[in-house]
Amino acid sequence: MQASCWRFCRLRAGSPLNLTGWEPVLRSVVQDTDFDTSERLTMKRDRLQTERIIEMERVFAGLLDALGEDCAREGLARTPGRAARSFEFLTQGYRQTVEEVVNDAIFASDASEIVMVKDIELYSMCEHHLLPFIGRAHVAYIPNGKVIGLSKVARIVDVYARRLQIQEQLTTQVADALMQALHPLGVAVVIEAKHLCMMMRGVQKQNSVMKTSCLLGVFKEDARTRGEFLALLSQ
Ligand SMILES: [Zn+2]
C-alpha cells in the first residue's frame, strides 16, 4: 500500500504561518512509526480465530462450486484460503476500536484554527454487493484544548473503512469518532469515492464519484467557518 498523500494545512487565509501551539502535533508526525503505513496493516490482535477462517474457506469453496468452477484445478486450489485471509484483512475494523488506535496520541494545545488532513486514501467494501469503493477522505476539526497526532486521523478512517460499509454511514462514523475523542469545537468530514458496484456492474458508470459530508459543531452552525473549510477543501 502506498503511503498516503498528506497535506497539513494551517488555515486562516492571509495570516502568517505561526507554529505556536502546533508543536505537539508536528512532533507526533516525527515520532509516529505508523506514518509509513506499517501500523495500518493487520496486527496480530486483529486476526480472526482459526475456526472462523476455516469456516470462510469452506464458504468460498462453496461459492466457487456454485459458480460451476472446479475447486481442484491448479489456479483455484488455494483460492478459498487466500480469499478468507483477504476478507480477514478487509474487515479488521470490526476488531479494532478508536480508543486503541488513538492510544496516547492526544495532546493539550491552545491551537484554535482549522486542522485539516486532506487526501487520506480510503479503501472500503460496499455492504450491498461486497465490492470495493475507493477514494479519499478529508477530515478537519477545530481544537478545543486538544489536538491529535495526524496519522491517527487516518487510522480512525481505517477503523471504519475496513468493515462492510455504506459511504454515508462511514462519513458520519469518522466525524462522530473524532468528536468523541477530542471534543473539538467542530468536525467536518468529506469523502469522495468511486464504487465498483456501480462501475463494474449495474449502470456501469465509470466516472461517477460519490461525495458525502458530515459537518458537526461550528462547521454546521457557522456559515463563515463552513466557508473556510470548503475553501480549504478546494485548494
Ligand atoms: Zn454496492
Boltz pocket constraint, residues with backbone or C-beta under 6 A from the ligand:
constraints:
  - pocket:
      binder: B
      contacts: [[A, 126], [A, 127], [A, 128], [A, 129], [A, 130], [A, 131], [A, 195], [A, 197], [A, 198]]
      max_distance: 6.0
